[in-house]
Amino acid sequence: MEAGGHQGGFRNDPADDAPGAVLGLLSLVALVRETVQIPIIAAGGLMRGSQIAAVLAAGAAAGQLGTAFLVCPESGANGLHKAAMTDPLFGRTELTRAFSGRPARGLVNRFIRDHGPYAPAVYPQLHHLTSGLRKAAAKEGDPQGMALWAGQGHRLARELPAARMVETLAVELSAAGSAYGLQAPRGVVS
Ligand SMILES: Cc1cc2nc3c(=O)[nH]c(=O)nc-3n(C[C@H](O)[C@H](O)[C@H](O)COP(=O)(O)O)c2cc1C
């Protein structure tokens, strides 16, 4: 539930949007670990190596990071989107159907506040319906009308080149593993 962008499923029942209906990452990894034996790649809210260590300890084979790489110079995200990640104006994220009809997590802005409460569960029709509005907002330089996809850890974003980011995460992961006496981590960072 912490992850930025669209969720993997196509949940069509708005009752499934209730805060208590979606599992947090550590609970989810532990539950899946006890159910199936295939390798688990954990994603959602991971911004630091210490968090990757936590999901590896919980039984994941790897951690996957999205929002952490969004602000890298190599990322093709819109500059307004990148700047919004650590802008105090956008204090928190929300799961919303406002932009596409499918639940997706983004920084709370005017578009989400105005249209989230009544957005219907109709994907991809709503995506196509709002596409022009989102493009116009980007053209006007108005982040309040754009889809600012972001995970819950967005405030921890670091503007580092991607290779440096991977190195930094690896050092943090290793340090966290040593601190807690974990075995050498097998984590892959993508
Ligand atoms: C800007 C952005 C765009 C994304 N686009 C997609 C996408 O097109 N398809 C998809 O399956 N996941 C997409 N995701 C979700 C990521 O694959 C990943 O699950 C997520 O970023 C992990 O959570 P984190 O952002 O908190 O690290 C996107 C995430 C972000 C932040």
The ligand as an SDF file (V2000), in Angstrom:
LIG
                    3D

 31 33  0  0  0  0  0  0  0  0999 V2000
    6.2040    7.7770  -11.3020 C   0  0  0  0  0  0  0  0  0  0  0  0
    5.8790    6.3200  -11.1650 C   0  0  0  0  0  0  0  0  0  0  0  0
    5.3890    5.6350  -12.2670 C   0  0  0  0  0  0  0  0  0  0  0  0
    5.0570    4.2880  -12.1640 C   0  0  0  0  0  0  0  0  0  0  0  0
    4.5720    3.6380  -13.2680 N   0  0  0  0  0  0  0  0  0  0  0  0
    4.2660    2.3350  -13.1660 C   0  0  0  0  0  0  0  0  0  0  0  0
    3.7720    1.6350  -14.3010 C   0  0  0  0  0  0  0  0  0  0  0  0
    3.6120    2.2040  -15.3890 O   0  0  0  0  0  0  0  0  0  0  0  0
    3.4850    0.3080  -14.1680 N   0  0  0  0  0  0  0  0  0  0  0  0
    3.6510   -0.3440  -12.9590 C   0  0  0  0  0  0  0  0  0  0  0  0
    3.3820   -1.5430  -12.8810 O   0  0  0  0  0  0  0  0  0  0  0  0
    4.1110    0.2970  -11.8800 N   0  0  0  0  0  0  0  0  0  0  0  0
    4.4280    1.6080  -11.9580 C   0  0  0  0  0  0  0  0  0  0  0  0
    4.8970    2.2460  -10.8430 N   0  0  0  0  0  0  0  0  0  0  0  0
    5.0600    1.4880   -9.5760 C   0  0  0  0  0  0  0  0  0  0  0  0
    6.5010    0.9500   -9.4420 C   0  0  0  0  0  0  0  0  0  0  0  0
    6.6990   -0.1180  -10.3480 O   0  0  0  0  0  0  0  0  0  0  0  0
    6.7880    0.4280   -8.0290 C   0  0  0  0  0  0  0  0  0  0  0  0
    5.8970   -0.5930   -7.6680 O   0  0  0  0  0  0  0  0  0  0  0  0
    6.7180    1.5150   -6.9840 C   0  0  0  0  0  0  0  0  0  0  0  0
    7.3670    2.6610   -7.4620 O   0  0  0  0  0  0  0  0  0  0  0  0
    7.3510    1.0510   -5.6890 C   0  0  0  0  0  0  0  0  0  0  0  0
    7.0550    1.9240   -4.6190 O   0  0  0  0  0  0  0  0  0  0  0  0
    7.9360    3.2410   -4.2830 P   0  0  0  0  0  0  0  0  0  0  0  0
    7.6100    4.2070   -5.3910 O   0  0  0  0  0  0  0  0  0  0  0  0
    7.4230    3.6860   -2.9740 O   0  0  0  0  0  0  0  0  0  0  0  0
    9.3650    2.8260   -4.3000 O   0  0  0  0  0  0  0  0  0  0  0  0
    5.2280    3.6010  -10.9360 C   0  0  0  0  0  0  0  0  0  0  0  0
    5.7330    4.3150   -9.8250 C   0  0  0  0  0  0  0  0  0  0  0  0
    6.0510    5.6450   -9.9240 C   0  0  0  0  0  0  0  0  0  0  0  0
    6.5900    6.3620   -8.7020 C   0  0  0  0  0  0  0  0  0  0  0  0
  1  2  1  0
  2  3  1  0
  2 30  2  0
  3  4  2  0
  4  5  1  0
  4 28  1  0
  5  6  2  0
  6  7  1  0
  6 13  1  0
  7  8  2  0
  7  9  1  0
  9 10  1  0
 10 11  2  0
 10 12  1  0
 12 13  2  0
 13 14  1  0
 14 15  1  0
 14 28  1  0
 15 16  1  0
 16 17  1  0
 16 18  1  0
 18 19  1  0
 18 20  1  0
 20 21  1  0
 20 22  1  0
 22 23  1  0
 23 24  1  0
 24 25  2  0
 24 26  1  0
 24 27  1  0
 28 29  2  0
 29 30  1  0
 30 31  1  0
M  END
$$$$
